Amino acid sequence: METEALIDQLAGPDRKAAGDALVAVGEPAVRPVLAVLCDEESPVDWAASATVLRRIGLPALGPLVEAMAAAPTGEVSRRCGWAHCGLEIEDLAAFPWYAVPTGHRNAVLDAFGLSEPEPVTMRLGASAWNHDHHAWRGDHRSCRRVYVTPRLDGWTLVFGDAFPDDAFDGVELHDSAAFQARYMQVKEDLGIPDECHATSFAARASVDPSALGPGTSV
């Protein structure tokens, strides 16, 4: 069935089946579903389209970021933010991380000022940090919880944000030009490069979280 026809069915009694089918379509369905999410006049309930994008996961990440930056109204921004903060992303390499050359857990926690550790699976740890990272309100919203891995080939990875919490203070959410300018300025101030994909560098310098598998020493 055509993607547009499936999207139309999100407004009907077969919305669950239509949602499942759109998730199966994957990346090609992202922008058509996103267009419906951003259309405040659409008969499709926004939560239905947002849930589809959440379930599609990583392919929806970039388009949702773009949509939030260009959102014409607060309502559209809120919808996209809700979809964004619940993306089902299992690839740890989609998140920023620090690589520490040690397996000494307590030393890592002390170095990053972390407390009250709780044992979790990799999937739950990544999900918790991703949720907090995209929270809209609250003190220290992007670093309230971080995920610290077990020792991986002699390295401990700490999934956290390289940007300070106040990096975008004073920038109007809907002003994409101002947001981009501040983004580039913060990257320059912190020395964050564009030249190399993080996983390519990590594979050479420490451990690549996108390549974890049976051969990884834990």
MILOBA-789573 format. One line per field, with one value per residue (C-alpha): residue number from 1; x, y, z. Coordinates in nm, 4 decimals, always signed. Last residue first. Example, Ala and Ser with C-alpha at 12.3 -4.5 7.8 and 13.67 -1.06 7.14 Angstrom:
# MILOBA-789573
pos [2:1]
X [+1.3670:+1.2300]
Y [-0.1060:-0.4500]
Z [+0.7140:+0.7800]
This chain:
# MILOBA-789573
pos [218:217:216:215:214:213:212:211:210:209:208:207:206:205:204:203:202:201:200:199:198:197:196:195:194:193:192:191:190:189:188:187:186:185:184:183:182:181:180:179:178:177:176:175:174:173:172:171:170:169:168:167:166:165:164:163:162:161:160:159:158:157:156:155:154:153:152:151:150:149:148:147:146:145:144:143:142:141:140:139:138:137:136:135:134:133:132:131:130:129:128:127:126:125:124:123:122:121:120:119:118:117:116:115:114:113:112:111:110:109:108:107:106:105:104:103:102:101:100:99:98:97:96:95:94:93:92:91:90:89:88:87:86:85:84:83:82:81:80:79:78:77:76:75:74:73:72:71:70:69:68:67:66:65:64:63:62:61:60:59:58:57:56:55:54:53:52:51:50:49:48:47:46:45:44:43:42:41:40:39:38:37:36:35:34:33:32:31:30:29:28:27:26:25:24:23:22:21:20:19:18:17:16:15:14:13:12:11:10:9:8:7:6:5:4:3:2:1]
X [+3.3800:+3.6088:+3.4319:+3.4498:+3.0884:+2.9703:+3.0161:+3.0719:+2.8610:+3.0216:+3.3653:+3.6440:+3.9539:+4.1638:+4.1194:+3.7582:+3.6752:+3.7911:+3.5690:+3.2841:+3.3004:+3.2796:+3.5811:+3.6296:+3.3600:+3.5667:+3.4582:+3.7137:+3.4968:+3.4831:+3.4486:+3.1658:+2.9975:+3.0180:+2.8831:+2.5834:+2.5249:+2.5121:+2.2872:+2.0429:+2.0406:+1.9660:+1.6991:+1.5071:+1.2161:+1.3761:+1.4814:+1.8368:+1.8772:+2.0303:+2.1690:+2.4924:+2.3430:+2.3586:+2.7137:+2.7633:+2.9614:+2.6551:+2.6815:+2.7392:+3.0346:+3.2329:+3.4728:+3.7723:+3.9798:+3.8159:+3.4784:+3.4652:+3.0982:+2.9174:+2.8311:+2.4989:+2.4238:+2.1374:+2.0724:+2.3099:+2.0883:+1.8302:+2.0830:+1.7936:+1.4533:+1.2716:+1.2699:+1.3946:+1.5979:+1.9030:+1.6808:+1.5153:+1.8432:+2.0044:+1.7253:+1.7168:+2.0932:+2.0856:+1.7831:+1.9416:+2.2776:+2.1095:+2.0904:+2.2745:+2.2010:+2.4667:+2.3799:+2.6529:+2.8427:+3.1037:+3.2632:+3.6005:+3.4342:+3.2148:+3.5133:+3.7233:+3.4368:+3.4101:+3.7773:+3.7789:+4.0139:+4.0986:+3.8038:+3.5974:+3.3469:+3.0156:+2.7770:+2.4712:+2.3961:+2.6835:+2.4618:+2.2512:+1.9265:+1.7272:+1.3560:+1.2835:+1.0972:+1.2473:+1.2067:+0.8383:+0.7558:+0.9828:+0.8133:+0.4734:+0.5939:+0.7568:+0.4366:+0.2380:+0.4851:+0.4311:+0.6237:+0.8670:+1.1956:+1.4352:+1.1925:+1.1491:+1.5246:+1.5712:+1.2813:+1.4361:+1.7696:+1.6286:+1.3657:+1.6103:+1.7180:+1.3802:+1.0982:+0.9090:+0.9276:+0.8216:+0.5144:+0.4335:+0.4474:+0.1997:-0.0479:+0.0088:-0.0742:-0.4208:-0.4678:-0.7359:-0.4561:-0.5159:-0.2185:+0.0092:+0.3484:+0.2676:+0.1357:+0.4621:+0.6521:+0.4619:+0.5576:+0.9180:+0.9687:+0.7970:+1.1014:+1.3053:+1.1006:+0.8389:+0.7941:+0.7137:+0.4530:+0.2951:+0.2774:+0.1134:-0.1425:-0.2242:-0.2692:-0.4689:-0.7265:-1.0211:-0.9382:-0.7112:-0.3945:-0.5543:-0.4618:-0.0963:-0.1279:-0.2725:+0.0151:+0.2697:+0.1235:+0.0000]
Y [-0.6979:-0.7849:-0.7168:-1.0046:-1.1085:-0.7606:-0.3866:-0.2175:+0.0971:+0.1699:+0.2002:+0.1558:+0.3692:+0.5686:+0.3922:+0.2747:+0.5960:+0.8142:+0.6341:+0.6242:+0.9998:+1.0859:+1.2968:+1.6515:+1.8305:+1.9136:+2.0207:+2.2762:+2.3967:+2.7606:+2.6576:+2.4159:+2.6814:+2.9338:+2.6866:+2.6060:+2.9755:+3.0557:+2.7570:+2.8593:+3.2194:+3.1085:+2.8595:+3.1242:+2.9135:+2.8242:+3.1844:+3.1786:+3.3312:+3.0199:+2.7907:+2.6777:+2.6957:+2.3204:+2.3048:+2.1042:+1.7783:+1.5901:+1.2552:+0.8863:+0.7738:+0.4948:+0.2837:+0.1428:-0.1757:-0.3617:-0.2508:-0.2034:-0.1698:+0.1307:+0.4539:+0.6081:+0.9611:+1.0934:+1.4532:+1.5603:+1.7085:+1.8616:+2.0197:+2.2137:+2.1392:+2.1877:+2.0727:+1.7166:+1.5963:+1.4890:+1.3412:+1.0987:+1.0081:+0.9390:+0.7050:+0.5256:+0.4704:+0.3186:+0.1056:-0.0387:-0.0979:-0.2843:-0.1182:-0.1133:+0.2063:+0.4593:+0.7128:+0.9651:+1.1182:+1.3944:+1.2997:+1.2004:+1.0385:+0.8140:+0.7170:+0.6324:+0.4246:+0.2220:+0.1322:-0.0204:+0.2421:+0.4329:+0.6785:+0.7355:+1.0242:+0.9966:+1.1702:+0.9681:+0.7966:+0.5569:+0.3863:+0.2431:+0.1298:+0.4389:+0.4365:+0.8069:+0.9328:+1.2807:+1.3561:+1.2716:+1.4998:+1.7711:+1.7503:+1.7984:+2.0846:+2.2645:+2.2307:+2.3768:+2.6604:+2.7709:+2.7979:+2.5153:+2.5651:+2.4515:+2.1831:+2.0537:+2.0320:+1.8335:+1.6096:+1.5480:+1.4518:+1.2026:+1.0332:+0.7811:+0.6903:+0.5722:+0.4393:+0.3830:+0.7481:+0.8561:+0.6319:+0.7662:+1.1238:+1.0366:+0.8890:+1.1645:+1.4287:+1.2836:+1.2585:+1.4990:+1.7405:+2.1106:+2.1507:+2.0137:+1.9487:+1.5835:+1.5385:+1.6646:+1.4380:+1.1354:+1.2264:+1.2964:+0.9694:+0.7194:+0.6585:+0.5871:+0.2924:+0.1161:-0.1285:+0.1639:+0.2727:-0.0745:-0.0827:+0.2601:+0.1506:-0.1579:+0.0571:+0.3247:+0.0780:+0.2709:+0.5811:+0.8874:+0.6803:+0.5385:+0.8558:+0.7870:+0.4392:+0.5854:+0.8341:+0.5532:+0.3514:+0.0000]
Z [+2.8901:+2.5987:+2.2684:+2.0190:+2.0767:+1.9736:+2.0042:+1.6681:+1.7080:+2.0450:+1.8748:+2.1311:+2.1912:+1.9426:+1.6096:+1.6365:+1.8234:+1.5345:+1.2833:+1.5360:+1.5918:+1.2233:+1.1291:+0.9993:+1.1947:+1.5026:+1.8549:+1.9784:+2.2662:+2.1505:+1.7847:+1.8594:+2.0743:+1.7888:+1.5318:+1.7504:+1.8289:+1.4563:+1.3841:+1.6587:+1.5381:+1.1808:+1.2979:+1.4933:+1.6199:+1.9529:+2.0225:+2.1575:+2.5036:+2.6533:+2.3848:+2.5507:+2.9023:+2.9660:+2.8308:+2.5090:+2.5156:+2.6406:+2.8121:+2.7485:+2.9578:+2.7929:+2.9977:+2.8095:+2.8484:+2.5604:+2.6977:+3.0752:+3.1765:+3.0349:+3.2156:+3.1138:+3.2231:+3.4306:+3.5310:+3.2529:+2.9821:+3.2168:+3.4511:+3.6051:+3.4568:+3.1289:+2.7669:+2.8086:+2.5100:+2.7088:+2.9789:+2.7370:+2.5657:+2.9039:+3.0080:+2.6709:+2.6643:+3.0126:+2.9320:+2.6168:+2.7836:+3.0690:+3.4078:+3.7419:+3.9391:+4.0387:+4.3122:+4.2286:+3.9377:+3.9643:+3.6336:+3.7823:+4.0826:+3.8666:+3.6530:+3.9595:+4.0980:+3.7761:+3.7397:+3.3904:+3.2564:+2.9398:+2.9544:+2.6382:+2.6534:+2.4703:+2.2313:+2.1208:+1.7876:+1.8612:+2.1167:+1.8352:+1.9999:+1.9105:+1.9853:+1.9566:+2.2629:+2.3020:+1.9313:+1.9049:+2.1977:+2.0603:+1.7216:+1.8814:+2.1022:+1.8085:+1.6061:+1.8956:+1.9467:+1.5895:+1.2626:+1.3505:+1.1617:+1.4359:+1.5523:+1.1959:+1.1398:+1.4610:+1.3576:+1.0149:+1.1731:+1.4260:+1.2074:+1.0549:+1.4135:+1.5399:+1.3250:+1.6518:+1.7562:+1.4080:+1.4238:+1.7705:+1.6411:+1.3644:+1.6116:+1.8683:+1.6079:+1.5527:+1.1768:+1.0527:+0.9564:+1.0272:+1.2615:+0.9911:+1.1544:+1.2337:+0.8793:+0.7311:+0.9694:+0.8363:+0.4769:+0.5919:+0.7797:+0.5495:+0.3279:+0.6471:+0.7698:+0.5585:+0.8484:+1.0783:+0.8255:+0.8266:+1.2066:+1.2076:+0.9484:+1.1542:+1.4634:+1.2787:+1.1468:+1.2925:+1.0899:+1.1084:+1.0782:+0.7629:+0.5731:+0.6569:+0.5085:+0.1877:+0.1672:+0.2101:-0.0787:+0.0000]
